[in-house]
Amino acid sequence: MLLLSYLILFLYSLSILVIFVYGLAQLNLLINYLKSKKLIDNSPKFNFTNPTEIPLVTIQLPIFNEKYVVERLLNAIAKLEYPKEKLEIQVLDDSNDDSTSITKQIVADLSQLGLDIKYINRTNRSGFKAGALKEGLVIAKGEFIAVFDADFVPQKEWLLQTIPYFKDKTIGVVQTRWGHLNRNYSVLTKIQAFALDAHFTLEQVGRNSKSHFINFNGTAGVWRKQCIIDAGNWESDTLTEDLDLSYRAQLKKWKFKYLEHIVTPAELPAIISAARSQQFRWNKGGAENLRKMFFRIIKAKTMTPKNKIHGILHLMNSSLFLAIFIMALLSVPVLYIKSFYVQLETFFDAMLFFIITTIIFFIYYWIAFKNTQGNDFFKFTKSFLTFFIIAMGFSFNNTIAVLEGLWGKKSEFVRTPKLNIEDRKGKWKDNKYISKKISKKVLAEGILSGYFLFGIYSSYSLNDYSLLLLHLMLFFGFGFVFVKSITDTK
């Protein structure tokens, strides 16, 4: 029993240490971000008053069964301000339902307005999104390739704001910040926006300002076509083809330009099944890319040691959920070990590192919140606690994703259902793409909620309240995910 206790405490402490190291990396990115605010951007830019400097651009719109949002997307693209003779639009439609007729009609109508817009419907989904982008690239006329997912609504001046940065011939990608059309729709959309705001401000700028590797976020960005080809083109062996190509391009010494000040609005998943599938794909894809890129980064002669460390930690982002889940799962037996084996007291001090990490995260997210939402500290604190609790509730779902990615288990690219909800009046119950099936993972999350309720009871029965707050957050986190998953199917 003592040997088992040592093993539990070792894994528990190791998990907390991994979380702490990640927290230190985020602190470094925060410092980089704050320093970047003092820098002046002197990037060379195309002079669009000179017609000879305006390059040919292809916009790629990869879609799959998007009947609820395709009209909004295409209308937004049609409004983009750019010389028509210099713009090509590819609608890469892999749909296999009645949405194809809707899309074809909209494309035909826009074509009548003088737009160079092509409808491309593949007979199979080989390679999924990556495959569609790759096939479209073969016939793309543009020197630069802009990509938008179906739930994005770019502002009309978007191309005029981004394309000029390619004057620097070493720039392979220009990426913009995501905005949120339905931030205030629900608690779920609020916490997603809260998390994404930190990624799209502190994290992306913090990396980019020090020439650490960043990622094209799959949409709302522009590629230099030559960069895509030079990096080996799109590959579909991971679920996050955007992260994969980003790293291969930067290993080839292409530079990425991140534009925090240009915001591209998009719709957040408004129901938990959609958020769950998106989180699963992102986290599994991240783990797959860690598996694929780890030794390439270690061996890379084009990267500094600090760039390698940040690159590996970046690819390990999703693996943080594995550490959080292990720590959480072992925290209940740790209470009992602490009660029976006083001589192992040193191990229990590991929780101090988790507290320090939480403080780092609190400061990190406060800066991101202040820069995007203002100085309402009370609103921030409420948002942070809600985000922290629900993120813990997602840790089981995301841990399964990470383990599958690290093991190399392949799975289909499962799209996130788009609902076309931009305010609290939006209706989604009749959306035919939403799955009503309750997965085994949901049942497991219900059991985990009960498990951490037992942890709360244990604090009282053992008269040890050191982990009570943690178990309360885990109970409410898993309880929220479980209950929301059940009610959203009704």
Secondary structure by P-SEA (a helix, b strand, c coil): caaaaaaaaaaaaaaaaaaaaaaaaaaaaaaaaaaaaacccccccccccccccbbbbbbbbbbccccccaaaaaaaaaacccccccbbbbbcccccccaaaaaaaaaaaaaaaccbbbbbbbcccccaaaaaaaaaaacccccbbbbbccccccccccccccccccccccccbbbbbbbbccccccaaaaaaaaaaaaaaccaaaaaaaaccccccccccccccaaaaaaacccccccccaaaaaaaaaaaabbbbbbbccbbbbbbccccaaaaaaaaaaaaaaaaaaaaacaaaaaacccccaaaaaaaaaaaaccaaaaaaaaaaaaaaaaaaaaaccccccccccaaaaaaaaaaaaaaaaaaaaaaccccaaaaaaaaaaaaaaaaaaaaaaaaaaaaaaaaccccccccccccccccccccccccccccccccaaaaaaaaaaaaaaaaaaaaaaaccccaaaaaaaaaaaaaaaaaaaaaaac
